[in-house]
Amino acid sequence: MKSSPELNELATALSKAQGIIQNPNKDAANPFFKSKYADLADVLNVVRPAFSEVGLSVVQMPTNVDGNIGVITRLMHSSGQWLEAAVDIPLQGKNIAQDAGSTITYLRRYALAAVAGVFQEDNDANLGKGKGTNTAPVQSIKSNPQIAGHTEQQKSYFDKLIEDNDALTMFVMQRQSESSVFESLYNSFESEKGKFKRIVDDMTQKGRDQFDEYVTLLQEGHDVEAEVSKAAFKYIEAAAS
């Protein structure tokens, strides 16, 4: 951890801010999570107003440390005093750009919550593996009734995404769910496994392209909330912030 020589004014302001901040509602839900969780947008929504009120601001910068992807979080006070810490972890997945972005969002949320004193209790794995775009017609899928690693509810949700050809939500689910759960679902087809895996690969790649487009539109000020699912919008909103 690094800091300015003096921290008295920053410490006073942070104490006041933490008296204002309330833990964010864990209102992001998905059958691929064992519990609800507060995402980056939720944490930002409760931290920014309190920090602004007492003259605090925060800057988070991505960094690379010996091949690890990381985030440097600097807390600053209007007096010029500052406090800085860094965290980094090994980059996971095969799609470097996509997985780096996901990892940075994950680390930003935890680092920001830590510096603001926000309680975080979740088990989301925002660091899932990237897979891969869907234009093929979708057929009805019959799967094994019970596959270790995922629940019936998750399997039903997964099958429905394929049947609806909902590439964007498939991508968001793949990015936000535990990698072991998605891997289990990816391998759960009873017949023609290769065919359906290709469909899922195509969907996640197409969904990724759609996701990038929506993030850009949101950053440009367009209203996209009504065009996507609630789960997808929360993820898009967090990435666009």
C-alpha positions in Angstrom: 0.0 0.0 0.0 1.2 3.5 -0.8 0.0 6.9 0.5 0.7 10.6 0.7 2.9 11.7 3.6 -0.2 12.9 5.6 -3.6 11.1 5.8 -5.4 13.0 8.5 -7.9 14.8 6.3 -8.5 11.8 4.1 -9.0 9.6 7.2 -11.6 12.1 8.6 -13.5 12.2 5.3 -13.4 8.5 4.9 -14.8 8.1 8.4 -17.7 10.4 7.5 -18.3 8.6 4.2 -18.5 5.2 5.8 -21.1 6.5 8.2 -23.2 7.4 5.2 -22.6 4.4 3.0 -25.1 1.5 3.3 -24.3 -2.0 2.0 -25.8 -2.3 -1.5 -28.8 -4.5 -2.2 -27.8 -7.9 -3.5 -30.4 -7.6 -6.3 -28.6 -9.2 -9.2 -30.0 -12.7 -9.5 -29.4 -15.7 -11.8 -30.1 -19.4 -11.4 -26.4 -20.0 -11.9 -25.7 -18.3 -8.6 -26.2 -20.0 -5.2 -27.1 -16.5 -3.8 -27.8 -13.0 -5.0 -24.9 -10.6 -5.2 -24.1 -6.9 -5.5 -22.4 -6.1 -8.8 -20.0 -3.3 -9.6 -22.7 -0.9 -10.6 -24.5 -1.5 -7.2 -21.3 -0.8 -5.3 -20.6 2.4 -7.4 -24.1 3.6 -6.8 -23.7 3.6 -3.0 -20.1 4.7 -2.8 -20.0 7.6 -5.3 -22.6 9.9 -3.6 -21.1 9.4 -0.2 -17.5 10.0 -1.4 -18.6 13.1 -3.3 -20.3 14.6 -0.3 -17.1 14.5 1.8 -14.6 15.4 -0.9 -13.4 11.9 -1.7 -12.9 10.4 -5.2 -11.5 7.1 -6.4 -9.6 6.1 -9.6 -9.1 2.5 -10.6 -6.6 1.7 -13.3 -5.9 -1.7 -14.9 -2.3 -2.9 -14.7 -0.2 -5.9 -15.7 2.2 -7.4 -13.1 4.5 -10.2 -14.4 1.8 -11.5 -16.6 -1.0 -11.1 -14.0 -3.9 -8.8 -14.7 -4.6 -6.3 -11.9 -6.2 -3.1 -10.7 -4.6 -0.2 -8.9 -7.2 1.7 -6.7 -6.3 5.2 -5.6 -8.5 6.9 -3.0 -8.1 10.7 -3.1 -9.2 13.6 -1.0 -9.8 17.2 -2.1 -6.9 18.2 0.1 -4.5 16.3 -2.1 -4.0 13.4 0.3 -4.3 9.9 -1.2 -4.1 6.2 -0.4 -3.4 3.6 -3.0 -3.3 -0.2 -3.2 -3.0 -2.8 -5.9 -4.3 -6.3 -6.4 -3.6 -8.8 -9.3 -4.3 -12.4 -10.2 -3.3 -14.7 -13.0 -5.3 -14.1 -16.2 -7.7 -17.0 -16.9 -9.3 -18.2 -20.1 -8.2 -18.4 -23.7 -9.8 -15.2 -25.0 -7.3 -12.7 -23.6 -9.2 -9.4 -24.3 -12.6 -10.8 -23.1 -11.2 -12.5 -20.0 -9.0 -9.5 -19.1 -12.1 -7.2 -19.2 -14.0 -9.6 -17.0 -11.2 -9.9 -14.5 -10.7 -6.2 -14.3 -14.4 -5.7 -13.5 -14.2 -8.4 -10.8 -11.2 -6.8 -9.2 -12.6 -3.3 -9.4 -15.7 -4.4 -7.5 -13.8 -6.0 -4.7 -11.1 -3.3 -4.4 -13.7 -0.6 -4.3 -15.8 -2.4 -1.8 -12.8 -2.9 0.4 -11.6 0.7 0.4 -15.1 2.0 1.1 -15.8 -0.6 3.8 -18.7 -2.1 1.9 -19.7 -5.6 2.9 -19.3 -8.2 0.1 -20.6 -11.8 0.5 -21.1 -13.6 -2.8 -19.8 -16.5 -4.8 -20.0 -15.2 -8.3 -17.2 -16.3 -10.6 -17.0 -13.4 -12.9 -13.8 -15.0 -14.2 -15.4 -17.8 -16.2 -13.8 -19.3 -19.3 -14.6 -17.8 -22.6 -15.9 -20.1 -25.3 -16.9 -18.9 -28.3 -21.4 -17.1 -32.6 -25.0 -18.5 -33.5 -26.8 -18.4 -36.8 -27.9 -22.0 -36.9 -31.5 -23.0 -36.4 -32.1 -24.4 -32.9 -33.8 -27.7 -32.3 -35.5 -29.0 -29.2 -33.0 -30.5 -26.8 -33.6 -33.5 -24.5 -31.0 -33.9 -21.8 -30.1 -36.3 -19.0 -32.4 -35.6 -16.0 -29.5 -35.2 -13.5 -26.0 -34.2 -14.4 -23.5 -33.6 -11.6 -22.4 -30.0 -11.4 -25.7 -28.2 -12.2 -29.3 -28.1 -11.0 -32.5 -28.9 -13.0 -33.4 -25.3 -12.8 -30.1 -24.3 -14.4 -30.5 -26.9 -17.1 -34.0 -25.8 -17.9 -32.8 -22.1 -18.2 -29.8 -23.2 -20.3 -32.0 -25.2 -22.7 -34.5 -22.3 -23.0 -31.7 -19.9 -24.0 -30.8 -22.3 -26.8 -34.3 -22.8 -27.9 -34.9 -19.0 -27.9 -31.6 -18.4 -29.7 -30.9 -15.8 -27.0 -27.2 -15.3 -27.6 -26.7 -12.2 -25.5 -28.2 -13.8 -22.3 -26.2 -17.0 -23.0 -23.0 -14.9 -23.1 -23.9 -13.1 -19.9 -24.7 -16.4 -18.2 -21.5 -18.0 -19.4 -19.5 -15.0 -18.1 -21.2 -14.7 -14.7 -21.8 -18.3 -13.7 -19.3 -20.5 -11.9 -17.1 -22.0 -14.6 -17.7 -25.6 -13.3 -21.5 -25.1 -13.7 -21.2 -23.8 -17.3 -18.8 -26.6 -18.1 -21.2 -29.2 -16.7 -24.1 -27.7 -18.8 -21.9 -27.5 -21.8 -21.3 -31.3 -21.6 -24.8 -32.3 -20.6 -26.4 -33.0 -24.0 -27.7 -36.6 -24.2 -27.1 -37.0 -28.0 -25.3 -35.1 -30.8 -23.0 -33.5 -28.3 -20.7 -32.1 -30.9 -23.5 -30.4 -32.7 -25.0 -28.7 -29.6 -21.6 -27.7 -28.3 -21.0 -25.9 -31.6 -24.4 -24.2 -31.2 -23.4 -23.0 -27.7 -20.0 -21.9 -28.9 -21.6 -19.9 -31.7 -24.2 -18.4 -29.4 -21.6 -17.2 -26.8 -19.5 -15.6 -29.6 -22.5 -13.9 -31.1 -23.6 -12.8 -27.7 -20.2 -11.3 -27.0 -20.4 -9.2 -30.2 -23.9 -8.1 -29.2 -22.7 -7.3 -25.7 -19.8 -5.1 -27.0 -22.3 -3.2 -29.2 -24.7 -2.5 -26.3 -21.8 -1.4 -24.1 -20.8 1.1 -26.8 -24.4 2.3 -27.2 -24.8 2.8 -23.5 -21.5 4.7 -23.2 -22.8 7.0 -26.1 -25.9 7.8 -24.1 -28.4 5.5 -25.8 -31.2 3.9 -23.8 -30.8 0.1 -24.2 -32.4 -1.2 -21.0 -35.7 -2.1 -22.7 -33.9 -4.0 -25.5 -32.2 -6.6 -23.3 -32.9 -8.9 -20.4 -32.5 -7.5 -16.8 -29.5 -9.8 -16.2 -27.9 -8.7 -19.4 -28.5 -5.0 -18.8 -26.9 -5.1 -15.3 -23.8 -6.7 -16.7 -23.7 -4.2 -19.7 -24.2 -1.3 -17.3 -21.3 -2.4 -15.1 -19.0 -2.8 -18.1 -20.0 0.6 -19.5 -19.3 2.4 -16.2 
